[in-house]
Every structure is written in C-alpha cells, then in structure tokens.
Amino acid sequence: MSNLSDIGFPTRSEQDINDMISHVLELAETIPCPQGFYLKFADASGAEIWLQGNAEQELIGFNPHFAGKSRRRVGLTKAIERESSELDGGFHALASLRNDDVETSPENPFVFDVPDFRLNQISQFPRVGEIQLTAFASNDFKIFADEKSYNESQTDELKYSSKSFVPVGLLAIDEEEEEIDLSAARPIGQFAGEIKEFELKTNALSAEKFYWFLVETLGGEVDVVADVKLISSEPNIGGIVSGQFWLSGKIIR
C-alpha cells in the first residue's frame, strides 16, 4: 500500500508509476509559477496528482492529493521548503486557535505538505488560514465500531482519546529553540477520530476503488483516504479510525 493506492492508483513498480504519469499528462492542466510549473490532474472521485516541472520544461517530481470536504481554521506560522524539489513544500501550523489569535492560541502544532506549494504566496507569518486537510492511511490503519471498542483495544500504559492527534513528524524538532529548523519536520500525524461520513469511491482514470472518510479529530475535521486492502471491517457512522497518516493540505484562504 502507498499514498497513491490510497486514492486508487495501485502502483506496484516504477513502470506502473511511469504509466500513471503518462496517462495523467494527457489530461492535466498546466499552472505556471515563478519556479516552473505544475501539471494538475483532478479526477471526478476527488483524487489529484500534481506533477512538477522546472524552467527547463523537465518533470522533476509529483505529489498526490485528495480534494475533500474538510475545512478547518489554523494558525500558519512558517513555510517549509523541501530539498526533494524546488516545487515541494509545506507549512507549520497550530491546529487550535483562540479568538483567531495565533500568538496566544494553544500549541497543538503540526506540519502538512502542500501539492501546489509555490502557488501560495504568503509573505507574513503568523497568520490565520483556512485549509482542507487530507490524511493518507498507512499499514497500521484501523477501524473500530464505536468508542468503547477503540478504548478496549488500547493495551499499552499510554492511552489516547478517541479524538486525539500526535504530530509525530515534529517529535524530533526542538520547538523551544529561538530559531526552529523545520527542514527535517515530516508531515506525519498519528491520530484517532470519529467517522462523520464515508464513501467507497472509484478512481475514474484507473477504475480502482478506495475509501474516503470525513473524520472529526482533535483540532477539527480531516479527510482520510485509504486503500481498500486496509479496510478489515465495514465502516459505520460514529465509528473510530486510528493510525499514522501522511498529511497533505491546501490553503483555501
């Protein structure tokens, strides 16, 4: 399983990835930016692929995303550039705001990547923003029928609420330093949350199915996407999902 299979692109080899890119190229919309350009493919299911090209018209990378229903107000505190590509990047954010004041709000920090990073010209931080956030499931993804089942599954001494969020991608970063180096921060979150909506979707380009969930967790809503192979039991409204997720977001405003 991979981030791609979570949105219906079961790429098992480099050739599979090349074939996917070839198909996407035929349908993608070109969006220029100062550092090059993006090629955006948007499937009717909500699945997206964002190819990246440099000023020499060379493809230099790509990222998946899912355009979901979640909306949350966050405090954006810093932009994060990535060494992987000059078109890659993300943001450090605070999940909980108090009266829209970033500086006096509770911490609850996290990091998320952005597929159209260079299209977001944010010059001043901190600032309040509205984002759509997608969490891509990994192999430890679990579904529980209700909060009681989730609580009973926790056998370790340290237990988490059914609406909890741990920014595991930030755990190695010392945020007490005067100048925080976030270049190594990973857009990874471990969380549990309540299923508000769900749907078995079909990627129209690949004809492959995947699951989408709208989940309420600590800090607000998040869209969760998961490979059908990760689903061991039938989901239900009010059920609990948990696991470790890659976080991809878009700035709405």
HELIX and SHEET records of a PDB file:
HELIX    1   1 SER A    5  ILE A    7  5                                   3    
HELIX    2   2 GLU A   14  LEU A   27  1                                  14    
HELIX    3   3 PHE A  117  LEU A  119  5                                   3    
HELIX    4   4 GLU A  147  SER A  153  1                                   7    
HELIX    5   5 VAL A  168  LEU A  170  5                                   3    
HELIX    6   6 VAL A  228  LEU A  230  5                                   3    
SHEET    1   A 4 GLU A  29  CYS A  33  0                                        
SHEET    2   A 4 GLY A  36  ALA A  42 -1                                        
SHEET    3   A 4 ALA A  47  GLY A  53 -1                                        
SHEET    4   A 4 LEU A  59  PHE A  66 -1                                        
SHEET    1   B 8 PRO A 109  ASP A 113  0                                        
SHEET    2   B 8 GLY A  89  LEU A  94 -1                                        
SHEET    3   B 8 ARG A  72  GLU A  81 -1                                        
SHEET    4   B 8 ARG A 127  ALA A 137 -1                                        
SHEET    5   B 8 GLY A 220  ASP A 227  1                                        
SHEET    6   B 8 LYS A 209  THR A 217 -1                                        
SHEET    7   B 8 ILE A 188  THR A 202 -1                                        
SHEET    8   B 8 SER A 164  VAL A 166 -1                                        
SHEET    1   C 6 PRO A 109  ASP A 113  0                                        
SHEET    2   C 6 GLY A  89  LEU A  94 -1                                        
SHEET    3   C 6 ARG A  72  GLU A  81 -1                                        
SHEET    4   C 6 ARG A 127  ALA A 137 -1                                        
SHEET    5   C 6 ILE A 240  ILE A 251 -1                                        
SHEET    6   C 6 LYS A 142  PHE A 144 -1                                        
END                                                                             
